[in-house]
Amino acid sequence: MPKMLPQIDDRVLVDLEFPRIRNALAARAQTEAGKERCRTLPLLSTRDDVAETLALHGELIELGLEGEWPSLGNVRPIEEPLRLAERGGVLEPLRLMEIAGTLASGERAANWCVARREQAPRVAALMDAFGEYADVVRAIDRSFEPSGRISDDASATMGDLRRKAAALADTLSTRMEALVKDLDAQGLLQDRYHTQREGRFVVPVKHNERWRVTGIVHDTSQTSQTFFIEPQEVVDLGNRLKSATSDVQEEELRILKALSAKVGARAAEIAEDLKALHELDVAVAVARLGVELKCSVPRLAPPGGTLHIRAFRHPLLLLEAADRSTVVANDLMVGQPAVLVITGPNTGGKTVALKGVGLSTLMVRAGLPIPAAPESDVPLYDHVFSVIGDLQSIEQGLSSFGGHVMAVRRMVDGVRKGTAEGGSCLCVLDEVMAGTDPDQGAALAQALLESLAASGAQVVATTHFERLKALGLDEQARQMFRNASVGLHATTHAPTYRLSYDAPGSSSAMDMAAQLGLGIDIIERARVLASEQGRNLEALLKNLSLRQAALEDELRKLSDERERLEHARTEAESRARSLRDRERTLKREAREGLLMEIRHMRRQLEEEMDKARTALQRASSGDGAAAAIKEAQAALGRVSAMAENLAERQQQERRAEALQRGKPAELKAGARVFVISLGVEGEIVELGARDALIAAGAMRVRVPTKDLAAAEAVSRPHVVESAPRRPADRRDPDAIPRTLDLRGERAEDALEHLTAFLDRAYGVDAGPFTVIHGHGTGALRKAIRAALKESPYVAAFQKGPEDQGGDGVTVVTLKEG
């Protein structure tokens, strides 16, 4: 059985302002029950409960950072209607509609949670057991109109019964209008109208004419001057209308009973699911506040461990601040050594830091994330004690100091009892033992803090006593005491609200009094009256405080410089990547430009070839044979020159790329190199005096070492050859690999390599060639085949045979050059 954590006294919760956190949560809840749960949010009883609740809230905060939380705005307080339905009572239409709306909203919330099980398993588990209520919701929704009126479609007979009653009412109304006209003409009516009494149609007859109208008297006026009579001739029609109306009412009651029984049969299950919705509402309210205040889930320190909350900002200051960026973040450290003494000027933030320590531990005990860095460590204290504020009691005849001592006595008793039972204790004391003679108060304060620490408690105290300020400076006392301080700005004397460790703070009472406008004559006289020892100690503390502030300022500058250098390094790396990407883009654009030029030259070649063919046809027909032959020779000469120019341009482009690469760093077996004439990368297998055997995929070629350049860091396409080839020659078909492997490459790089391959092969070897791209998602295959479709080099392409890769390869045939 897990260890139970004792409850903490309500006075401590009030001292540390935990109820204000509860109220902030209630303001963010969506249901009335959720708001009430937030206002009474308990501290949890076991470490496991705390850990699980913190994890749940952490999951919801993460979900909230990504989008929206589930909406619970339609969840209504339906507990009382559920109990009535469970007892067999009949619910009103609006109550049934509230139940349906609540169940529908609950199912949507449950689906939202369950759909995020992978990201937030605890959130999903919270709503896993939520029931299926679609049948109940549909039955109620189709039975009512938005106004709450029972729908004509609520049952098979509802509409017919209402239409029958309406028809009878229309008939009776028409008949009554005729009677009113007739009786009024006879002077028998008090007024010319008809009305209803107890569901019967009546006319207002004068009291002295009532004997002349045959019928049933249903009512009289207050003065008895008017008798409301149902004429005899419409009594039967009224009876029929009464019966039809009664049938409608009975059917409506039957529908309400049936729906109420449907709800009542599942009332207990609905009530349990309603509790889960309220629990979810509270958790979402916690997450909303957590995102708003930038809270995180701390680590739970072991029992008796050190509290270390990093970059803590007091949540109540955040809630009140117009600009939350102005709230100063501080590290809070308590436990090593046992007593932390916080000093510094009034209004400087001592009490804020003190309460922040206590409030953060209470928030964690309640399973709430805290506004601090996630690397924070918070122990779960069995007992938290506080002595804060003016404890004067007129009823008990206690002065402020007397009330303070009584509270301290209760703290000492509680600590001794708690630690004797093996519990951990945290004590927070604001202005410990103040309000009496400074010498005696300081001695009492030191003795108290030593006693609490000796009992095993961890203690945070604020003070202005010089004696306590000096404890953290003493070598022996340092084993138990540690100093922390808040201070004033060195020149403006404005509070910095920043907590510094291992240096006591000057009270700066006179500086603060001057800052707050107290007369300079009073302040100067006070400086004269202050004791020499006090002035010296005050000066020493102020000097220490200034040195500490300067040191911290230097550390912040170093940290800022480190961040700046890190940013510069990151930016330099980013620029280097951009330059590499730009280089690849320029190369690609250059190749695209070359390709466009090749296409233009190809059209020119085709035009010249057409001219040559036309000239040869004229020569063969004998029509100006000599001139035609001369013209054909000239055209063929131009074709040859263009082809040589194109080959030279391609060779220059490869040479230019090789120059950018530079020479290989080292020529040795196993080194990666780029073969300029082939335009591929490979590995040196064997190195001779003037040449090298290169392996590029399955291809083996021997090339001069001057034909080698440095290989890129990025991978090149793998060129696979079925058999060794002879050294490459631009006009030698055997120098062109039969297979191009582009698997694993980005589409952009793959298309670049494909274009280079087609450049080398066109005019030398028509193929067929095999381009390997694999199956994958199909994106690379589509990009490659789209490029092949647009290429001026390609005559045809198709997927590979099934036994050679199928749709994972593309077989390409080129046009004759």
VENGI-V494830 format. One record per backbone hydrogen bond with DSSP energy under -1.0 kcal/mol. NH is the residue of the N-H (numbers start at 1). CO is the residue of the C=O. E is the energy in kcal/mol with one decimal. If there is no record, write none. Layout:
((NH CO E) (NH CO E))
This chain:
((5 45 -4.4) (13 9 -1.4) (14 10 -2.2) (15 11 -2.7) (16 12 -2.4) (17 14 -1.3) (18 13 -2.7) (22 18 -1.9) (23 19 -2.4) (24 20 -1.9) (25 21 -2.0) (26 22 -2.4) (27 23 -2.0) (28 25 -1.4) (29 26 -1.1) (35 31 -2.4) (36 32 -2.2) (37 33 -2.3) (38 34 -2.1) (39 35 -2.1) (40 36 -1.1) (41 38 -1.5) (44 365 -2.6) (50 46 -2.1) (51 47 -2.7) (52 48 -2.7) (53 49 -2.5) (54 50 -2.7) (55 51 -2.1) (56 52 -2.4) (57 53 -2.5) (58 54 -2.4) (59 55 -2.2) (60 56 -2.0) (61 57 -2.2) (62 58 -2.1) (63 59 -2.3) (64 60 -2.5) (65 61 -1.9) (67 63 -1.5) (75 72 -1.6) (78 76 -1.6) (82 78 -2.1) (83 79 -2.1) (84 80 -2.3) (85 81 -2.6) (86 82 -2.4) (87 83 -1.4) (88 85 -1.4) (89 84 -2.7) (96 92 -2.2) (97 93 -2.5) (98 94 -2.1) (99 95 -2.1) (100 96 -2.3) (101 97 -2.5) (102 98 -2.4) (103 99 -2.5) (104 100 -2.6) (105 101 -2.4) (106 102 -2.5) (107 103 -2.5) (108 104 -2.1) (109 105 -2.3) (110 106 -2.7) (111 107 -2.6) (112 108 -2.3) (113 109 -2.2) (114 110 -2.8) (115 111 -2.2) (116 113 -1.3) (117 114 -1.4) (120 116 -3.2) (124 120 -2.1) (125 121 -2.4) (126 122 -1.6) (130 127 -1.4) (137 133 -2.7) (138 134 -2.8) (139 135 -2.1) (140 136 -2.1) (141 137 -2.9) (142 138 -2.5) (145 149 -3.0) (148 145 -2.4) (151 143 -2.8) (154 151 -1.7) (159 152 -1.1) (161 157 -2.6) (162 158 -2.1) (163 159 -2.3) (164 160 -2.3) (165 161 -2.2) (166 162 -2.5) (167 163 -2.3) (168 164 -2.1) (169 165 -2.4) (170 166 -2.3) (171 167 -2.4) (172 168 -2.8) (173 169 -2.4) (174 170 -2.4) (175 171 -2.3) (176 172 -2.5) (177 173 -2.0) (178 174 -1.6) (179 175 -2.1) (180 176 -2.8) (181 177 -1.8) (182 178 -2.0) (183 179 -3.2) (184 180 -2.3) (185 181 -1.4) (186 182 -1.0) (187 184 -1.4) (188 183 -2.2) (190 204 -2.8) (193 191 -1.5) (195 202 -2.4) (197 200 -2.5) (200 197 -1.9) (202 195 -3.0) (203 229 -2.2) (205 227 -3.3) (206 188 -2.5) (207 225 -1.8) (209 206 -1.7) (212 209 -1.7) (216 230 -2.2) (218 228 -3.0) (219 228 -1.0) (221 226 -2.1) (224 221 -1.3) (227 205 -3.0) (228 219 -3.2) (229 203 -2.2) (230 216 -3.2) (232 214 -2.7) (234 231 -1.7) (235 232 -1.2) (238 234 -2.8) (239 235 -2.6) (240 236 -2.3) (241 237 -2.1) (242 238 -2.8) (243 239 -2.5) (244 240 -2.4) (245 241 -2.9) (246 242 -2.3) (247 243 -2.1) (248 244 -1.9) (249 245 -2.5) (250 246 -2.6) (251 247 -2.1) (252 248 -2.5) (253 249 -2.5) (254 250 -2.4) (255 251 -2.3) (256 252 -2.4) (257 253 -2.7) (258 254 -2.5) (259 255 -2.6) (260 256 -2.6) (261 257 -2.7) (262 258 -2.0) (263 259 -2.1) (264 260 -3.2) (265 261 -2.2) (266 263 -1.2) (267 264 -1.2) (270 266 -2.8) (271 267 -2.6) (272 268 -1.8) (273 269 -2.2) (274 270 -2.4) (275 271 -1.6) (276 272 -1.6) (277 273 -2.0) (278 274 -2.2) (279 275 -2.4) (280 276 -2.5) (281 277 -2.4) (282 278 -2.1) (283 279 -2.3) (284 280 -2.8) (285 281 -2.3) (286 282 -2.4) (287 283 -2.2) (288 284 -2.8) (289 285 -2.3) (290 286 -2.6) (291 287 -2.7) (292 288 -2.4) (293 289 -2.4) (295 290 -3.5) (296 370 -2.5) (299 376 -3.1) (301 378 -1.5) (305 302 -2.6) (307 334 -2.6) (308 377 -2.8) (309 332 -2.8) (312 330 -3.0) (313 371 -2.2) (318 314 -2.0) (319 315 -2.2) (320 316 -1.5) (321 317 -1.7) (326 323 -1.8) (327 324 -1.4) (330 312 -2.4) (332 309 -2.8) (334 307 -2.4) (335 337 -1.1) (339 480 -2.4) (340 459 -2.7) (341 482 -2.9) (342 461 -3.3) (343 484 -2.4) (348 345 -1.4) (353 349 -2.1) (354 350 -2.6) (355 351 -3.2) (356 352 -2.0) (357 353 -1.8) (358 354 -1.7) (359 355 -3.6) (360 356 -2.1) (361 357 -1.4) (362 358 -1.8) (363 359 -2.6) (364 360 -2.1) (365 361 -2.1) (366 362 -1.5) (367 364 -1.8) (368 363 -3.1) (370 296 -2.1) (372 370 -2.3) (373 310 -2.8) (376 373 -1.6) (377 308 -2.9) (378 299 -2.6) (383 424 -2.1) (385 426 -2.9) (387 428 -2.2) (393 398 -1.8) (398 393 -3.2) (403 399 -3.0) (404 400 -2.1) (405 401 -2.6) (406 402 -2.2) (407 403 -2.1) (408 404 -2.4) (409 405 -2.6) (410 406 -1.9) (411 407 -2.0) (412 408 -2.7) (413 409 -2.5) (414 410 -2.5) (415 411 -2.7) (416 412 -2.5) (417 413 -2.3) (418 414 -2.8) (419 415 -2.9) (420 416 -1.5) (421 417 -1.2) (422 419 -1.4) (423 418 -2.6) (426 383 -2.1) (427 458 -2.7) (428 385 -2.1) (429 460 -2.5) (430 387 -2.6) (432 462 -1.8) (434 431 -1.8) (441 437 -3.5) (442 438 -2.6) (443 439 -2.1) (444 440 -2.7) (445 441 -2.5) (446 442 -2.5) (447 443 -2.4) (448 444 -2.6) (449 445 -2.6) (450 446 -2.4) (451 447 -2.1) (452 448 -2.5) (453 449 -2.3) (454 450 -2.5) (455 451 -1.6) (456 453 -1.2) (457 452 -2.2) (458 425 -2.4) (459 338 -2.7) (460 427 -2.6) (461 340 -2.5) (462 429 -2.1) (463 342 -1.6) (469 465 -1.6) (470 466 -1.6) (473 470 -1.3) (478 474 -1.9) (479 476 -1.4) (480 477 -2.0) (481 477 -2.6) (482 339 -1.9) (484 341 -2.3) (485 500 -2.9) (486 343 -2.2) (489 494 -2.8) (493 489 -1.6) (496 487 -2.4) (500 485 -3.0) (502 483 -3.1) (512 508 -3.0) (513 509 -2.6) (514 510 -2.2) (515 511 -2.4) (516 512 -2.0) (517 514 -1.4) (518 513 -2.7) (523 519 -1.9) (524 520 -2.6) (525 521 -2.0) (526 522 -2.1) (527 523 -1.9) (528 524 -1.6) (529 525 -2.2) (530 526 -1.9) (535 531 -3.0) (536 532 -2.7) (537 533 -2.8) (538 534 -2.8) (539 535 -2.8) (540 536 -2.8) (541 537 -3.0) (542 538 -2.6) (543 539 -2.7) (544 540 -2.8) (545 541 -2.8) (546 542 -2.6) (547 543 -2.7) (548 544 -2.9) (549 545 -2.7) (550 546 -2.7) (551 547 -2.6) (552 548 -2.8) (553 549 -2.5) (554 550 -2.4) (555 551 -2.6) (556 552 -2.6) (557 553 -2.2) (558 554 -2.7) (559 555 -2.7) (560 556 -2.9) (561 557 -3.0) (562 558 -2.8) (563 559 -2.5) (564 560 -2.7) (565 561 -2.8) (566 562 -2.6) (567 563 -2.8) (568 564 -2.7) (569 565 -2.9) (570 566 -2.6) (571 567 -2.7) (572 568 -2.7) (573 569 -2.6) (574 570 -2.4) (575 571 -2.7) (576 572 -2.6) (577 573 -2.5) (578 574 -2.5) (579 575 -2.8) (580 576 -2.5) (581 577 -2.8) (582 578 -3.0) (583 579 -2.8) (584 580 -2.4) (585 581 -2.5) (586 582 -3.1) (587 583 -2.6) (588 584 -2.7) (589 585 -3.2) (590 586 -2.9) (591 587 -2.7) (592 588 -2.8) (593 589 -2.8) (594 590 -2.7) (595 591 -2.9) (596 592 -2.4) (597 593 -2.2) (598 594 -2.8) (599 595 -2.7) (600 596 -2.4) (601 597 -2.9) (602 598 -2.8) (603 599 -2.3) (604 600 -2.2) (605 601 -3.1) (606 602 -2.8) (607 603 -2.5) (608 604 -2.8) (609 605 -2.9) (610 606 -2.6) (611 607 -2.4) (612 608 -2.6) (613 609 -2.9) (614 610 -2.7) (615 611 -2.6) (616 612 -2.5) (617 613 -2.3) (618 614 -2.2) (619 615 -2.3) (620 616 -2.5) (621 617 -1.3) (622 619 -1.2) (623 618 -1.7) (624 622 -1.2) (628 624 -2.5) (629 625 -2.7) (630 626 -2.1) (631 627 -2.5) (632 628 -2.6) (633 629 -2.5) (634 630 -2.1) (635 631 -2.3) (636 632 -2.7) (637 633 -2.2) (638 634 -2.1) (639 635 -2.3) (640 636 -2.6) (641 637 -2.4) (642 638 -2.5) (643 639 -2.4) (644 640 -2.4) (645 641 -2.6) (646 642 -2.8) (647 643 -2.5) (648 644 -2.4) (649 645 -2.5) (650 646 -2.4) (651 647 -2.3) (652 648 -2.7) (653 649 -2.2) (654 650 -1.9) (655 651 -2.3) (656 652 -2.8) (657 653 -2.0) (658 654 -2.2) (659 655 -2.3) (660 656 -1.8) (661 657 -1.7) (662 658 -2.1) (670 684 -3.3) (671 668 -2.1) (673 682 -2.4) (674 709 -3.1) (675 680 -3.2) (676 707 -2.8) (679 675 -2.3) (680 675 -1.0) (682 673 -2.5) (683 695 -2.6) (684 671 -2.5) (685 693 -3.4) (686 693 -1.4) (688 691 -3.0) (692 703 -2.5) (693 686 -3.2) (694 701 -3.6) (695 683 -2.9) (696 699 -2.2) (699 696 -1.8) (701 694 -2.3) (703 692 -2.3) (705 690 -2.5) (707 704 -1.7) (708 705 -1.5) (709 674 -2.6) (710 662 -3.1) (718 741 -1.5) (725 700 -1.1) (732 729 -1.6) (735 732 -2.0) (736 733 -1.7) (740 770 -2.7) (741 718 -2.6) (742 772 -3.1) (745 742 -1.6) (750 746 -2.9) (751 747 -2.5) (752 748 -1.5) (753 749 -2.3) (754 750 -2.4) (755 751 -2.3) (756 752 -1.9) (757 753 -2.2) (758 754 -2.5) (759 755 -2.3) (760 756 -1.9) (761 757 -2.1) (762 758 -2.6) (764 761 -2.2) (765 761 -2.6) (769 812 -2.8) (770 738 -2.7) (771 810 -3.0) (772 740 -3.1) (773 808 -1.9) (774 808 -2.5) (782 778 -2.3) (783 779 -2.3) (784 780 -2.5) (785 781 -2.5) (786 782 -2.1) (787 783 -1.9) (788 784 -2.4) (789 785 -1.9) (790 786 -1.3) (791 787 -1.3) (795 813 -2.4) (796 813 -2.0) (798 811 -2.0) (800 806 -1.7) (800 809 -1.4) (804 801 -1.9) (806 801 -2.7) (808 805 -2.3) (809 806 -1.5) (810 771 -2.3) (811 798 -3.5) (812 769 -3.1) (813 796 -3.0) (814 766 -2.9) (815 793 -3.3))
